[in-house]
Amino acid sequence: MLIKKIFNFLSKFHYNSIYDYSKKLNFEIMIDVGSHEGEFITRFLHYKKIKNFFCFEPNKKLFKNLQKKYKYNKKILLFDYALGENNSRKKLFLSNLSYNSTMSSFNKDSNYLKFKNLIIKDQKNKKFISIKQKTFDQVFKNKNIKNSFLKIDVEGYEYNVLKSASKKIKDTKYILIEHQFSNQYENNFDKVKKLLIKYDFVIIKSFYYPTLHYRDILFINKRYKENNI
C-alpha cells in the first residue's frame, strides 16, 4: 500500500527527532504501550542506560512478530494484552493501516475520519478481534518503575490507560503521549491533559509529525523536574 510506505517514511523522521531529544534525558526503564512493530523500541535499544523495556501489544499478529524480532534480547519484556481502565475483554478494531487499529469509539461526524476512510478504505473493513485488558496499577503493582519513561500511543485510548494508573503513575518520570488534532475519536485530549495535571505532570516538549496532523507531547513528573536537563 503506497500510503503506508509514505507514512513509514515520514514516521522515521518523527521517531528520530523524539529519540535525539530523549537520549539526553536520564531514565532507566521504558514502558511502551502500543508497541506496534517495535519502531520505538528499536531506536531506544541504543540508549544503554535502559535496564528494561516493558512492551504492550494486544494485536496477536504484531505481538508474534515482536517475539521473533526480540527473542534474544533479555531486556525486553513483551505482553500480549492492552492496558485500560479495568480488567476485561475488549474489542480491537483492525485498520487497513495496522498503526491505526484502535479500541476507541469513533466520532462519525468527524470530517478527518471521513477523509481518512476514503484514503485507506477502513469503512469497508469491519473486522474486530477480542483482546484482554488489564490495568496499569495491577500490572506494575509489585514492580519498581521509578525513573521510567512511559510512551503511550493507542489511537485515542490514552485516557483509559491513564485512568488505570492513579497509584503507580507517581513513580513514572516521563510520559510521552500522542495528541491528535482531529476529532476522529470520542475521547477528548483535554481530558488527558487535565488528568496528567492532576497527577502532577507538566509539559516540557512537543514533537510535531511532518504532516502536522498530530504531535507527541513529553511530560515530566514535577517531583523530578528540578533534576531535568
C-alpha positions as CSV (number, residue, x, y, z in Angstrom):
1,M,0.0,0.0,0.0
2,L,1.5,3.3,-1.2
3,I,0.0,5.3,1.7
4,K,1.7,3.0,4.2
5,K,5.1,3.5,2.6
6,I,4.7,7.2,2.7
7,F,3.7,7.2,6.4
8,N,6.5,4.8,7.2
9,F,9.0,7.2,5.6
10,L,7.6,10.2,7.5
11,S,7.5,8.3,10.7
12,K,11.2,7.6,10.6
13,F,11.9,11.3,10.8
14,H,9.4,11.8,13.6
15,Y,10.7,8.9,15.7
16,N,14.3,10.0,15.1
17,S,13.5,13.5,16.4
18,I,12.0,12.0,19.6
19,Y,14.9,9.8,20.1
20,D,17.5,12.5,19.5
21,Y,15.9,14.6,22.2
22,S,15.1,11.8,24.7
23,K,18.5,10.2,24.6
24,K,19.7,13.3,26.5
25,L,17.3,12.6,29.4
26,N,18.1,10.4,32.4
27,F,15.9,7.3,32.8
28,E,16.4,3.5,33.3
29,I,13.1,1.9,32.4
30,M,11.0,2.3,29.3
31,I,7.3,1.4,29.2
32,D,5.9,1.2,25.6
33,V,2.1,1.0,25.5
34,G,1.2,0.3,21.9
35,S,4.5,-1.2,20.6
36,H,3.2,-1.9,17.1
37,E,6.1,-3.2,15.1
38,G,8.8,-2.1,17.5
39,E,9.6,1.2,15.8
40,F,10.0,3.0,19.2
41,I,11.8,0.1,21.0
42,T,14.4,-0.4,18.3
43,R,15.7,3.2,18.5
44,F,16.0,3.1,22.2
45,L,18.0,-0.1,22.2
46,H,20.9,2.3,21.5
47,Y,20.3,4.0,24.8
48,K,22.5,1.9,27.1
49,K,21.1,3.3,30.4
50,I,17.8,1.5,29.9
51,K,17.8,-1.7,32.0
52,N,14.3,-3.0,31.0
53,F,11.6,-2.5,28.3
54,F,8.0,-3.3,29.2
55,C,6.2,-3.5,25.9
56,F,2.4,-3.9,25.4
57,E,0.9,-5.0,22.1
58,P,-2.5,-6.7,22.1
59,N,-2.7,-7.4,18.3
60,K,-1.7,-11.1,18.2
61,K,-0.1,-10.9,14.8
62,L,2.1,-7.9,15.7
63,F,2.9,-9.5,19.0
64,K,4.2,-12.7,17.4
65,N,6.4,-10.6,15.1
66,L,7.8,-8.7,18.2
67,Q,8.6,-12.0,19.8
68,K,10.6,-13.1,16.8
69,K,12.3,-9.8,16.5
70,Y,13.5,-9.5,20.1
71,K,13.7,-13.1,21.2
72,Y,17.4,-12.9,22.0
73,N,17.1,-9.6,24.0
74,K,16.6,-10.3,27.7
75,K,16.0,-6.6,28.4
76,I,12.7,-6.6,26.5
77,L,9.6,-8.0,28.2
78,L,6.6,-8.4,25.9
79,F,2.9,-8.5,27.0
80,D,0.1,-9.5,24.6
81,Y,-2.7,-7.5,26.2
82,A,-3.9,-3.9,26.4
83,L,-3.8,-1.5,29.3
84,G,-7.1,0.3,30.2
85,E,-9.5,1.3,33.0
86,N,-10.4,-2.2,34.1
87,N,-9.7,-5.9,33.8
88,S,-11.9,-7.2,31.0
89,R,-12.2,-8.3,27.4
90,K,-12.3,-5.5,24.8
91,K,-12.8,-5.2,21.0
92,L,-9.8,-4.0,18.9
93,F,-10.7,-2.6,15.5
94,L,-8.2,-3.7,12.9
95,S,-7.4,-0.9,10.5
96,N,-6.1,-1.5,7.0
97,L,-3.1,0.5,8.4
98,S,-2.1,-1.5,11.4
99,Y,-0.9,1.5,13.4
100,N,-4.4,3.0,13.2
101,S,-6.1,0.0,14.9
102,T,-7.9,1.2,18.0
103,M,-10.1,0.3,21.0
104,S,-11.6,3.8,20.9
105,S,-15.1,4.7,19.8
106,F,-15.2,6.7,16.5
107,N,-16.7,10.1,16.1
108,K,-18.8,9.5,13.0
109,D,-19.2,13.3,12.5
110,S,-15.5,13.8,12.1
111,N,-14.5,15.2,8.6
112,Y,-11.0,13.9,9.2
113,L,-12.3,10.4,9.8
114,K,-14.4,10.5,6.6
115,F,-11.3,11.7,4.7
116,K,-9.1,9.0,6.2
117,N,-11.6,6.3,5.5
118,L,-11.7,7.4,1.9
119,I,-8.0,7.1,1.6
120,I,-7.3,3.9,3.4
121,K,-10.8,2.4,2.9
122,D,-11.4,1.5,6.5
123,Q,-15.1,1.9,6.1
124,K,-15.1,-1.4,4.2
125,N,-13.2,-3.1,7.0
126,K,-15.4,-4.0,9.9
127,K,-13.0,-6.5,11.4
128,F,-12.6,-6.7,15.2
129,I,-10.8,-9.1,17.4
130,S,-11.3,-9.8,21.1
131,I,-8.4,-8.9,23.4
132,K,-7.5,-9.0,27.0
133,Q,-7.2,-5.7,29.0
134,K,-5.5,-5.1,32.4
135,T,-5.0,-2.0,34.5
136,F,-1.7,-0.2,34.7
137,D,-1.7,-0.3,38.5
138,Q,-2.3,-4.1,38.6
139,V,0.5,-4.9,36.1
140,F,3.1,-2.7,37.8
141,K,1.9,-3.2,41.4
142,N,5.0,-5.1,42.6
143,K,7.4,-3.6,40.0
144,N,9.8,-0.7,40.6
145,I,9.2,1.8,37.8
146,K,10.9,4.8,39.3
147,N,13.0,6.8,36.9
148,S,10.9,5.4,33.9
149,F,9.8,6.7,30.5
150,L,6.2,5.9,29.7
151,K,5.2,6.1,26.0
152,I,1.5,5.8,25.1
153,D,0.4,5.5,21.5
154,V,-3.1,3.8,21.5
155,E,-5.1,5.9,19.0
156,G,-7.5,7.8,21.2
157,Y,-7.4,5.3,24.1
158,E,-4.8,7.2,26.1
159,Y,-7.2,8.5,28.7
160,N,-8.4,4.9,29.5
161,V,-4.8,3.8,30.0
162,L,-4.0,6.8,32.4
163,K,-7.2,6.3,34.4
164,S,-5.9,2.9,35.4
165,A,-2.6,4.3,36.7
166,S,-3.7,6.5,39.6
167,K,-1.3,4.8,42.0
168,K,1.8,3.8,40.1
169,I,1.9,6.9,37.8
170,K,3.6,8.9,40.7
171,D,6.7,6.8,40.1
172,T,6.9,7.5,36.4
173,K,9.4,10.2,35.4
174,Y,8.4,11.0,31.8
175,I,5.3,10.4,29.8
176,L,5.2,10.7,26.0
177,I,1.6,10.8,24.7
178,E,0.0,11.3,21.3
179,H,-2.2,14.4,20.8
180,Q,-4.3,14.1,17.5
181,F,-5.6,17.4,16.3
182,S,-8.6,15.8,14.5
183,N,-11.7,14.7,16.4
184,Q,-11.9,11.2,14.9
185,Y,-12.3,9.5,18.3
186,E,-14.9,10.1,21.0
187,N,-12.1,10.7,23.6
188,N,-11.0,14.3,24.1
189,F,-7.4,15.1,24.6
190,D,-8.3,17.9,27.1
191,K,-9.4,15.1,29.4
192,V,-6.0,13.5,29.1
193,K,-4.2,16.8,29.8
194,K,-6.4,17.6,32.8
195,L,-5.7,14.1,34.2
196,L,-1.9,14.5,33.8
197,I,-2.0,17.9,35.5
198,K,-4.0,16.2,38.4
199,Y,-1.2,13.6,38.5
200,D,1.4,16.5,38.8
201,F,2.9,16.3,35.3
202,V,3.9,19.3,33.2
203,I,4.8,19.7,29.5
204,I,8.4,20.1,28.6
205,K,8.5,19.3,24.8
206,S,6.3,18.8,21.8
207,F,7.2,16.8,18.7
208,Y,5.1,17.6,15.6
209,Y,4.6,14.9,13.0
210,P,5.7,16.1,9.5
211,T,2.2,16.3,8.2
212,L,1.2,18.3,11.3
213,H,-2.0,16.3,11.9
214,Y,-0.8,15.3,15.4
215,R,2.0,15.8,17.8
216,D,3.6,13.8,20.6
217,I,3.9,15.6,23.9
218,L,6.5,14.9,26.5
219,F,5.5,15.5,30.1
220,I,7.7,15.3,33.2
221,N,6.7,14.4,36.8
222,K,7.1,17.6,38.9
223,R,8.9,15.6,41.6
224,Y,11.7,15.0,39.1
225,K,11.6,18.4,37.4
226,E,14.4,20.0,39.4
227,N,16.8,17.4,38.1
228,N,15.7,17.6,34.5
229,I,18.3,18.8,31.9
